[in-house]
Amino acid sequence: MASSMRYKCTACGNLTRFDVVRFQRVREFHHFTTGGDLVVEDQEMLEETVESVACRWCESSQDVIEK
């Protein structure tokens, strides 16, 4: 469940590569087959917080803005 947020680094112009640290809390329905394989059939996002975003090119975290 990746966030659809877009970012831009105003220091170097990067629009495509960022390190994003997120905290997620989800509720999932786990279904184990008779063979023991796990299938996640339902997932509900309860909480999601972006903790930090840093540019992968210049490593700046101060110059990254939401686009």
matplotlib code that plots the C-alpha trace (Angstrom):
import matplotlib.pyplot as plt

x = [0.0, 2.4, 1.4, 0.6, 2.4, 4.8, 8.0, 10.5, 13.9, 14.4, 18.2, 18.9, 15.6, 15.1, 11.5, 12.0, 14.2, 13.5, 14.1, 10.8, 10.4, 6.8, 5.0, 2.0, -0.6, -2.8, -5.5, -5.1, -7.1, -4.6, -5.7, -3.4, -3.9, -4.0, -0.4, 0.6, 1.0, -0.1, -2.6, -3.4, -7.0, -8.0, -6.0, -7.2, -4.9, -5.6, -2.9, 0.0, 2.5, 5.4, 8.3, 11.0, 11.8, 15.3, 16.5, 18.3, 20.5, 21.8, 20.8, 19.0, 16.0, 15.6, 14.9, 12.2, 8.7, 5.4, 4.4]
y = [0.0, 2.6, 6.2, 8.2, 11.3, 12.9, 14.7, 17.1, 18.0, 21.8, 21.4, 19.2, 18.9, 15.2, 14.0, 10.3, 8.8, 9.3, 7.4, 7.4, 6.2, 5.4, 4.0, 1.9, 0.1, -2.3, -4.9, -8.0, -11.2, -14.0, -17.2, -20.2, -22.9, -26.6, -26.7, -24.0, -21.2, -17.7, -15.7, -12.2, -11.8, -8.4, -5.5, -2.3, 0.7, 1.9, 4.5, 5.8, 8.4, 9.6, 10.1, 11.3, 11.9, 12.3, 12.8, 9.7, 11.9, 14.6, 13.1, 16.3, 16.0, 19.7, 20.6, 17.9, 19.3, 17.6, 18.1]
z = [0.0, -1.1, -0.7, -3.9, -2.6, -5.0, -3.9, -5.4, -4.2, -4.6, -4.0, -7.1, -9.0, -8.3, -9.0, -9.0, -6.2, -2.5, 0.8, 2.6, 6.2, 7.1, 10.1, 9.2, 11.3, 9.4, 10.1, 7.9, 7.4, 7.2, 5.5, 5.8, 3.2, 4.3, 2.9, 5.3, 2.8, 3.9, 1.7, 2.9, 1.7, 3.1, 4.4, 6.0, 6.7, 10.2, 10.4, 8.3, 9.1, 7.0, 9.4, 7.0, 3.3, 1.9, -1.7, -3.0, -5.3, -3.0, 0.4, 1.4, 3.7, 4.2, 0.6, -0.2, -0.8, -1.6, -5.2]

ax = plt.figure().add_subplot(projection="3d")
ax.plot(x, y, z, "-o")
ax.set_aspect("equal")
plt.show()
